[in-house]
Amino acid sequence: MTQDKLDKLNKLRPLLLAIQQINNGTGNSLIPDVAGILNFNCYSPHQKTISTGILRKEINTYSAVIYAMNIDNLPQDVTVEVWNWTSFSNPQKLPVLIGNNTLVTFPYRLHPNNFASFFAFLTPANVRFYEVRIRYSGNRNVIFNSFGRSPALEAQEGDTVLQHQFNEVNPS
């Protein structure tokens, strides 16, 4: 899809949202697939990638936790990666989990006004250095924070990276 078409779809979003509210309130369908149109993530044709940079795992850190929050009125797709840089080269991607140790399939659909807590275990993999990398639309209403967590579920101050501290990267 061209940038011009994406821009036109984005301009129609307020109207489509209003139609969706009418559809939901009356049971009638003015536009049959308005939900499908709105679920199409067209804020940006390009994904933005942000990174914590390499973090040294604090001694009491057991897992890396990534909070993702969507305060937009549309769903957003996000991809979260945690990389083990202990070897100093050839980083290895660690499994990212959610909830009760459920492996996440990415991209993950983050619904409007929702928050998700992703995590990756660091201690079992003997990780000393790690990086959190996130791909998303770049929408300012999608916010990420990352921190290390101890086995007692306490945040580890040295491993904390807030939204404004992530760096935009362009990995190959």
BAPAKE-152442 format. One record per residue (C-alpha): x, y, z; residue in one letter; residue number from 0. Coordinates in pm, 1 decimal, decimal comma, padded with zeros to 6 digits, m for minus. Layout:
x | y | z | kevex | padren
X | Y | Z | A | NUM
...
This chain:
x | y | z | kevex | padren
00000,0 | 00000,0 | 00000,0 | M | 0
00134,2 | 00340,8 | m00091,5 | T | 1
00199,9 | 00618,3 | 00159,0 | Q | 2
m00073,6 | 00824,2 | m00007,1 | D | 3
m00333,0 | 00551,5 | 00054,4 | K | 4
m00215,7 | 00509,2 | 00414,0 | L | 5
m00249,7 | 00882,8 | 00473,4 | D | 6
m00603,8 | 00875,6 | 00332,8 | K | 7
m00700,0 | 00582,1 | 00555,9 | L | 8
m00558,5 | 00762,9 | 00859,2 | N | 9
m00769,4 | 01071,4 | 00777,2 | K | 10
m01080,6 | 00850,9 | 00767,7 | L | 11
m01017,9 | 00696,1 | 01110,7 | R | 12
m01231,8 | 00943,6 | 01311,5 | P | 13
m01526,3 | 00886,2 | 01076,4 | L | 14
m01478,8 | 00509,0 | 01087,2 | L | 15
m01465,9 | 00516,3 | 01468,1 | L | 16
m01792,8 | 00710,2 | 01476,4 | A | 17
m01952,2 | 00460,0 | 01237,5 | I | 18
m01827,3 | 00173,6 | 01453,2 | Q | 19
m01990,2 | 00331,0 | 01761,0 | Q | 20
m02317,4 | 00366,7 | 01570,6 | I | 21
m02291,9 | 00005,5 | 01448,1 | N | 22
m02233,0 | m00116,0 | 01803,9 | N | 23
m02519,7 | 00090,4 | 01943,3 | G | 24
m02785,1 | m00006,3 | 01689,9 | T | 25
m02687,6 | m00354,1 | 01581,5 | G | 26
m02710,4 | m00233,6 | 01220,3 | N | 27
m02404,3 | m00232,3 | 01003,9 | S | 28
m02348,5 | 00084,2 | 00802,9 | L | 29
m02012,7 | m00050,2 | 00682,9 | I | 30
m01994,2 | m00429,1 | 00726,3 | P | 31
m01618,8 | m00456,3 | 00786,3 | D | 32
m01551,6 | m00131,4 | 00971,8 | V | 33
m01378,5 | m00329,8 | 01249,7 | A | 34
m01147,9 | m00491,0 | 00994,5 | G | 35
m01063,4 | m00153,2 | 00845,9 | I | 36
m00987,7 | m00009,4 | 01190,4 | L | 37
m00775,8 | m00310,2 | 01290,8 | N | 38
m00549,4 | m00246,5 | 00993,2 | F | 39
m00246,5 | m00089,5 | 01156,8 | N | 40
m00176,5 | 00200,6 | 00921,1 | C | 41
m00033,5 | 00462,8 | 01152,2 | Y | 42
00298,3 | 00415,4 | 00981,3 | S | 43
00405,6 | 00204,2 | 00688,1 | P | 44
00744,2 | 00166,5 | 00857,2 | H | 45
00813,6 | m00004,1 | 01184,0 | Q | 46
01020,1 | 00183,0 | 01439,4 | K | 47
01280,2 | m00017,1 | 01633,3 | T | 48
01398,8 | 00096,6 | 01974,9 | I | 49
01667,2 | m00055,2 | 02198,2 | S | 50
01784,3 | m00033,9 | 02557,1 | T | 51
02139,7 | m00074,9 | 02438,6 | G | 52
02341,3 | m00337,9 | 02620,9 | I | 53
02263,9 | m00368,5 | 02990,9 | L | 54
02480,3 | m00543,1 | 03248,8 | R | 55
02262,7 | m00781,8 | 03447,4 | K | 56
02268,3 | m00690,5 | 03815,2 | E | 57
02359,0 | m00977,8 | 04046,6 | I | 58
02003,2 | m01019,6 | 04184,0 | N | 59
01832,8 | m00990,9 | 03846,2 | T | 60
01651,3 | m01307,9 | 03744,3 | Y | 61
01445,9 | m01183,9 | 03449,3 | S | 62
01403,7 | m00886,6 | 03217,4 | A | 63
01053,0 | m00739,5 | 03222,0 | V | 64
00906,5 | m00521,8 | 02947,5 | I | 65
00583,3 | m00330,1 | 03001,9 | Y | 66
00392,3 | m00223,4 | 02691,7 | A | 67
00097,4 | 00014,7 | 02722,4 | M | 68
m00141,5 | 00123,7 | 02447,4 | N | 69
m00343,3 | 00433,4 | 02537,7 | I | 70
m00451,2 | 00483,3 | 02177,9 | D | 71
m00806,3 | 00407,8 | 02063,3 | N | 72
m00679,0 | 00156,6 | 01804,9 | L | 73
m00497,9 | m00175,6 | 01844,0 | P | 74
m00122,7 | m00174,7 | 01791,1 | Q | 75
00109,5 | m00460,2 | 01694,2 | D | 76
00434,8 | m00487,5 | 01890,8 | V | 77
00733,5 | m00720,6 | 01877,5 | T | 78
00956,7 | m00756,3 | 02183,1 | V | 79
01297,6 | m00923,2 | 02167,8 | E | 80
01552,3 | m00988,2 | 02441,6 | V | 81
01905,8 | m01057,9 | 02323,4 | W | 82
02184,1 | m01229,6 | 02518,3 | N | 83
02509,9 | m01039,0 | 02451,0 | W | 84
02723,0 | m01232,9 | 02701,9 | T | 85
02948,9 | m01368,7 | 02425,2 | S | 86
03023,2 | m01006,1 | 02312,6 | F | 87
02937,7 | m01110,8 | 01954,3 | S | 88
02671,8 | m01317,6 | 01780,3 | N | 89
02393,5 | m01236,2 | 02029,8 | P | 90
02132,2 | m01503,3 | 02093,3 | Q | 91
01761,8 | m01426,0 | 02107,8 | K | 92
01599,3 | m01535,9 | 02434,4 | L | 93
01241,0 | m01666,0 | 02454,4 | P | 94
00992,9 | m01392,1 | 02550,9 | V | 95
00701,7 | m01497,4 | 02771,5 | L | 96
00379,0 | m01348,0 | 02899,5 | I | 97
00137,8 | m01438,5 | 03179,1 | G | 98
00195,2 | m01780,2 | 03330,3 | N | 99
00517,2 | m01856,8 | 03135,8 | N | 100
00340,9 | m01863,8 | 02797,7 | T | 101
00567,3 | m01818,9 | 02495,5 | L | 102
00456,5 | m01512,3 | 02298,4 | V | 103
00385,9 | m01525,1 | 01925,4 | T | 104
00488,8 | m01195,6 | 01767,9 | F | 105
00370,9 | m00954,1 | 01653,9 | P | 106
00153,3 | m00924,6 | 01962,6 | Y | 107
m00173,3 | m00732,8 | 01920,3 | R | 108
m00196,4 | m00477,8 | 02202,4 | L | 109
m00556,7 | m00364,6 | 02223,3 | H | 110
m00669,9 | m00007,4 | 02301,5 | P | 111
m00629,4 | 00102,5 | 02662,5 | N | 112
m00449,7 | m00219,2 | 02754,7 | N | 113
m00113,9 | m00309,0 | 02898,7 | F | 114
00097,9 | m00624,0 | 02862,4 | A | 115
00387,1 | m00749,0 | 03074,4 | S | 116
00645,9 | m00948,6 | 02877,6 | F | 117
00949,1 | m01113,5 | 03034,1 | F | 118
01254,8 | m01323,9 | 02956,3 | A | 119
01449,5 | m01534,5 | 03204,1 | F | 120
01814,4 | m01427,0 | 03233,2 | L | 121
01958,8 | m01640,3 | 03513,2 | T | 122
01893,6 | m01987,7 | 03368,5 | P | 123
02071,5 | m01880,2 | 03047,3 | A | 124
02371,2 | m01743,3 | 03244,5 | N | 125
02319,2 | m01401,8 | 03085,2 | V | 126
02559,6 | m01127,8 | 03195,2 | R | 127
02482,0 | m00870,9 | 02924,5 | F | 128
02148,6 | m00827,2 | 02750,4 | Y | 129
01949,4 | m00593,3 | 02530,3 | E | 130
01575,7 | m00532,4 | 02491,4 | V | 131
01470,1 | m00447,6 | 02137,1 | R | 132
01114,3 | m00344,9 | 02041,3 | I | 133
00949,6 | m00298,4 | 01702,6 | R | 134
00623,6 | m00108,8 | 01674,2 | Y | 135
00448,3 | 00154,6 | 01465,3 | S | 136
00613,3 | 00449,6 | 01640,6 | G | 137
00274,4 | 00568,8 | 01769,9 | N | 138
00334,8 | 00806,6 | 02062,7 | R | 139
00044,1 | 00648,0 | 02250,0 | N | 140
00228,7 | 00317,5 | 02277,5 | V | 141
00471,9 | 00333,4 | 02568,0 | I | 142
00739,3 | 00088,4 | 02684,3 | F | 143
00943,5 | 00050,5 | 03001,0 | N | 144
01192,1 | m00223,2 | 03084,7 | S | 145
01347,6 | m00336,4 | 03410,3 | F | 146
01524,2 | m00628,7 | 03570,4 | G | 147
01335,7 | m00832,2 | 03829,8 | R | 148
01464,6 | m01041,6 | 04118,7 | S | 149
01324,2 | m01387,6 | 04204,8 | P | 150
01120,7 | m01206,7 | 04476,1 | A | 151
00963,9 | m00994,0 | 04193,7 | L | 152
01145,8 | m00677,0 | 04302,7 | E | 153
01252,0 | m00427,1 | 04036,4 | A | 154
01630,3 | m00395,3 | 04003,7 | Q | 155
01720,3 | m00027,0 | 03976,5 | E | 156
02034,2 | m00066,8 | 03762,6 | G | 157
01843,4 | m00252,7 | 03491,1 | D | 158
01566,9 | 00005,2 | 03444,7 | T | 159
01511,8 | 00176,8 | 03108,6 | V | 160
01216,2 | 00412,6 | 03070,3 | L | 161
01044,7 | 00504,6 | 02742,1 | Q | 162
01245,5 | 00822,7 | 02685,7 | H | 163
01573,0 | 00633,0 | 02745,8 | Q | 164
01525,2 | 00382,3 | 02463,5 | F | 165
01731,3 | 00454,0 | 02151,5 | N | 166
01596,7 | 00431,8 | 01799,8 | E | 167
01803,4 | 00184,7 | 01597,0 | V | 168
01798,1 | 00052,7 | 01244,1 | N | 169
01912,6 | m00311,7 | 01268,0 | P | 170
01992,8 | m00495,6 | 00946,9 | S | 171
